[in-house]
Amino acid sequence: MSTPETPVIALETSRRSFLKTCAAGAGMVSASAIGTLIPAGVKSAAYAGGSDAPEKAIVKVGFIPLTDCASVVVAATQNLGKKYGLTIVPSKEASWAGVRDKLVNGELDAAHVLYGLIYGVQMGIGGQQKDMSVLMTLNQNGQGITLSNQLRDQKKVTDGTSLKKLITTEPREYTFAQTFPTGTHAMWLYYWLASIGVNPMKDVKTIVVPPPQMVANMRIGNMDGYCVGEPWNARAVADNIGFTVATSQDIWAGHPEKVLGATADFVKQYPNTARALVASILEASRFIDTKANRAGVAKLIADKSYVNAPESVIESRFLGNYDSGSGKKWQDPNLMKFFDEGRVNFPYLSDGMWFMTQHKRWGMLKSEPDYLAIAKKVNQIELYKQAATLAKVALPKDVMRASKMIDGKVWDGKDPKGYANSFAIKS
């Protein structure tokens, strides 16, 4: 049942219908109409030329075929930008490096993108330096670490302890894949390996593989394990080539994952557009986290235009129904979340700072950054607050939050330098 806070959407899964919407453009909503949506208290100097209308009526938003691209796909296909004067055109991309390059050169206006990628580019360690912006967090949880069935069947590896024992007692070049050097999957993989006593920089080899190519590469024996987003962990289980040894929520329950990212130049030039885009994605996020809508969203994103995976493979973990592929089945309360009454979406400064602490831990940052100042520059707190007010989404009381990690360490953003240097295993 819908509430005043939940958008009423008859989920449109027809790509043809969506393309007609895109072709129509954003002329459907006038500047005067969109202006009436903005509460007086939200007015600020950010609004250009006295108009609240988006400076760009059509925005191109990149995404990688992963389950957590859902809010971008729903916002675009269900035309949720219409009431904010915006048409969102999704653009399917092949790799995170491609997303980075297209954001930086302006081929994409914004993108569903790895949190750590945005900070890597900001710091000049994940590509050529460019000032970047995190507009909002798109989701929490829902990634995983998959190990090859060969490790289990031939070497009796079933968990972190047995993996550590194998690497220690039978040395060889063990290979693990992640999706981008400064990205979230690299950080989850490194953190998990370190938590079991394996140094990811010294004890194993790590390689970069685009998410949709993970399963095929494991099938032909190119890696012993990988960390990636869904559905590519569930797909390895379904194809009987790998098993889930850990989920990312095991490492950090409620961790930030993908963000809506853009360049700082885009936000500066098109502040109204950026605000309208965030409000539109918030509408989609709220819809997805309404339990009754999840199965329909799984069907939508399974299409070859988006994730291009079997609906059943996407739906199981999208609903929190986990099967490790190695005998364990459970209902995960920390499933992939897109909204959680707005708690997911706020761009907490401490979240951005955490990625910099890990970049420093693993030797990517050679000197100590000004963690808080950089996070304040990148994470668009004020813009998000304006968009959240438009979409009637609650705001948290604090720009920081505290979390306990798999190794027992607590991260709260209060002493980032001390935290970054506190790890026994580092580069």
N, C-alpha and C positions, 0 to 999 in steps of 0.2 A: 504494500500500500504506500502510495506516495504521500509525502508531507510537504508543507510549504517550503522546506529546505531542500527537497529532493526534486531535481528536474524530471518532468514527465516526458519520457522518451519512448516512442514506439520504435524499438531498435531497428534501424534501416541497414540491412546487410547487403543491399544491392550496390555494387560498384558503379553501375551505369547511372543510377539515381544520384550517387555522390558526385560523379563527374559532371552531371548537369548542373548541380549546385555550384561547383567550382567555376564552371563556365559562366554562370550568371553573375559572378563577382559579388562585391559587397555593396552594390548600389541599392540593395533591398532595404537598407536601414539608413535613414538620413542622419546628418550630424545633429540636428535638433532632437531627434528621437533618442539617440544615444546619450545626449546630454542630460536628459531627464532621469537617467538611471543613477546619476552620481550624487550621493548625499552631500549637502553643503559642507559638512565637516571634513570632507575628503579633498576639497579643492586645495591645490598647492601650486607653487611656481613651476612645477614640472610640466604643467599642461601648456602646450605650445600655442602661442598666438591667440589666447583667449578662447580657443575651441577645445572641447573635450573629445572630439572625434579622433579616431586613429589617423595618424599621418599617412599610413599605408593601409589600404583597405584589404589587401590580399597578402598573406604571409606564407612563406614556404618553410616548413618545419621538417627537418631531417629526423629519421629514426632508423635504428638497427632492428632486424627481425628477432625480437625477444618478447616474451610475455609482458614485460614491464613497459613496452611501448603503448600499452592499451589506452592510457589517458589521451595521448596525442591522436590515436586512431579514432577513438570515440568522439573527441571534440571535433575532429575534422568531418567524419562521416555523418555525424548527427547534427552538423551545422550549429554547434553550440556557441560559436562566435557571433552569430547573427544579431543577438540582442545587444552585443557590444560593438556592432558596426564592422565586424571582421569576418573574412573567409579564410579558413586555415587549409592549406594544401600540404598534405603529407608527402614526404619524399623518401623512399626506401633507399638506404645506403648499404654499401658492401662491407665497410670496415670502419673502425673507430678513427683510424688515421685519415680516412676519407672524410668523415664527419668533421674532424678537426680542420682539415684543409679548406673545406667548403664554408665552414663558419668564418674562418679567418679571412678568406678572399671574398666573402659576401655572396657566394652562390646560395647559401642558406641564410635565412633571417634568424633562425633559432633552431635548436635541436634537442631531442631526447638524447642525453649524453652522460657519460660516466662522470661522477662528481670529481674524481681525482684527475681526470683529463683536463677539466677546466682549470684546476689549480696548477697542473703541470705546465700548461701553456702560459698562464699568468706568470709563473716563476721562470719560464724559459728553459724548462727541463723536459718538456714533453713535445718539443717542437720549437719553432722560432717564437720568441717572446711576443705576446700580444696581450693587452689588457682585456680581461674577460669578465663576464657577469654570470652569477647564478641567480636566476629569477625566482625559482622555487624548487623544492624537492618534489620529485614525481612519485617516488615510492620508497618503502622500507622493506627489508628482508627479501627472501625468495631467490637467492642465488645458491650455488652449491659447489662442492668439490667432489668430483667423480674419479674413481680409480678403475683401472682396467681389470676386467674379470680374470685376466691371466695372472695378475698378482694374487688374487684370491685363490684361484683354482690350482695354481702351480706352486705358490709360495706361502699360502695360508695367511695372507694379509687380509684382515677384516676391520681394522681400526687404526688409529694413529700409533698406538703402542707397537703393534706388530709391524707397521710400516717402518718406524724408527729402527726396530730391531733388524729388519731386512737390510736397510740401507747401511747399517753399521757392520753387520756380519758378512754381507755379500756385496762388497763395494763394486760398483760399475757406474756408468753414466746414466743415472735415473733422470728422466725428462718429464717436466711438468709444464703445461701450457696455461697462459693467461691471455687476456685480450688486448691490453695496452699497457705499456711500461709504468705509467703513473696512475693507472685507473683503479677502480674499485676491486676488480677481480684479482689483480696482482697483489693488492694490499691484503685481501682476505686470504689468498693462498699463502703469502709470506707469513702473515700473522699465525695462521693455523700450523704451518710447518714449524715455525719457531716455538709454538706452544707444546709441540711434541718433541722438541729438542733437536730439530733439523734446521740448519742454517741454509736458507734458500739461496744465499749468495755464494756459498762455499761447498755445500754437501750435495747439491743437485744442480741440474741444468734447467733453466727456464726459457721458454720460447713464446713468441706471440703468434696467436692464431685467431682469425675472426670468428665470432660466436657460431655462425651457422656451419662452419667447417670443422668444428671440434669433433663431432661424432665420426665423421668420415676419416679424420686423421687418426683417431683412436682405433678405428676398425682395422686400419692397415698397419698398426703398430708403431706409429710415430711418437707416441708418448705413453707414459705410465699413468698419468693423471692430468686433470685439468680443473680449472675453476672458471665458471661461466654462469650466465643467467639462464633461467628457464626459458623455453622448455628443453634445453639441450642437455640437461642432466637427466630429466625424465625420459628423453628420447634414447639415451644410452641404455637405460634400464629396459625400456620397451624393446629395443633391438638386441638385448642380451649381450652387450659388449662391455658394460661397465656398471658399477654400483656406487651409490651415494655414501661416501664415508663421513661427510659432514655437510651441514647446511650453513649458509652465511649467518643465519640467526643463531646457530650454535656458538658462533664466534662473537657476535654482538647482537643481542636481541634488540630489534628496533633500529638497526643501523641505517644510515642514509645510503641510498644507492644511486639511481639515476636522477639527474636534475634537468630542468629546462634551462639550457645554457645559451648564451649569446655573447657577442663581443660587447665591450663597453661602448664602442662607437655606435652600435645599433641602439642601445638604450638611450644614449645621449641624443641621437638624431631623431629617434622615434619613441619618446617616452609614453605617449598615449597608446601607441600600438602595443608596446611591451606590456603595459598595464592591462589592456583589453585581452591580450593573449593569456596572461596569467589568470585572469578572471574566468576565461573560457575553459582553460584546463582544470581549474578548480571545480567548475560545474561537472566536468567529465569525471574527475576524481571522486566526487561525492556520489555520482551515479554508480560507478564501479564498485564502491565499497558498500552499496546496498546489496545484501546477500542474494536477494531474489534476482538480481541482474547479472550475476557473475557467469552463469552458464551461457546466457545470450552473448555476453562480451567475448567469452572464449570462442564461441562459434564465429563471431565477427573477425577476430584477429587471426584465426586459423587460416583464413583465406590466403591464397598464394600471393596476393598483392601485399600482404602484411607479413605474418610470421612464417607462413607456408609450412605448417606442421599439422599432423593429425589432431583434430579437435579433442579427442580423448586424452592425448598426451598433454595438451595444454590444460585441459579442464581439471584433471586430478589435483595437481599441486596448486592450481589457481584457487581451488576450493579448500586447500589445506590438507588434502588427502595424500599422504606420503607413503611410498613404497620404496625402500632403499635399494631393492633389487638383490638384497642379500639376507632376506628373511625377516626384516623389521618393517612393520607397518604402523603408522600412527596418524592421528589428527593433530596437526600443528597449530597451536594458538597464535604463534608468531608467523603466520603465513604472510605472503606478499600483500602489503597494505598500500592503498593509494590515497587515503583520506584520513580515516580515524578521527572524525570531527575536526579536521584541520591540523591535527598534531603532526601528521606526516609531512605536510607541505611547507611549513614555515622554514625558511633558510637559516637555521640556527648558526650563529657564528662559531660555536664550538665544533660543529660538524666540519666546517671548512678547515678549521685549525687542525683537527685530527689528521686529515690527510697530509698536511705539511709536516706534522710530527713524524709520520711514517716515511715520508720522502727523506726527511733528515736521518731517520734511523737507518735506512737502507743505502745511505750515501749518495742519494740523488741531489740533495741540497748540500753543498760543501760548507756553507756558513749558516749561522742561526738567523732565520728570518724574524721580522717583527710580526709574529703570528696574528695578534689581534688587529693590528692596523691593516694588514693585507686582507684578512677576512672581512673587515668592515668595508673595504674598498670593493671586494668581489661580490659579496652577498648583498643583494638589493633589498634590504630590510624595509625601507620606506616605501619603495615601489610595491613590494608584496603587500604591505599593510593596506595600501590604497586599493589594490585589486581584491584583497580579501573582504574589505568593507563593501565593495561593489557586489561581490558574490555572496555576501552575508555569511562569511566564514569566520569562526571564532579565532582569536589570536592568543598565543601563550603569554604568560606573565613575564617571561624572561627570554633573552636572546641566547642564553646558554642552557645546556641540559647535561645531566650526569648519567653515565652508563657503566656497567660492570662487564668486563671482557672475559673471554674464555680462560685466560690465564690468571684471573682474579684481580687484575689491575682495574682501577676506577678512573675513568676519564671524565673530567668536568670542565676542562678549558682554563682552569685557574693558574696552572703552572706548566704551560706547554713546553718550555725549554727543559725543565726538570723531567717531565714525562718522556720527552723524546730521547733523553740521555739515560733513562732508567733501566733500559732493557739489557739483560745479560747477553742475549743473542741479537747481534746487529751486524752491519757490514764492517 
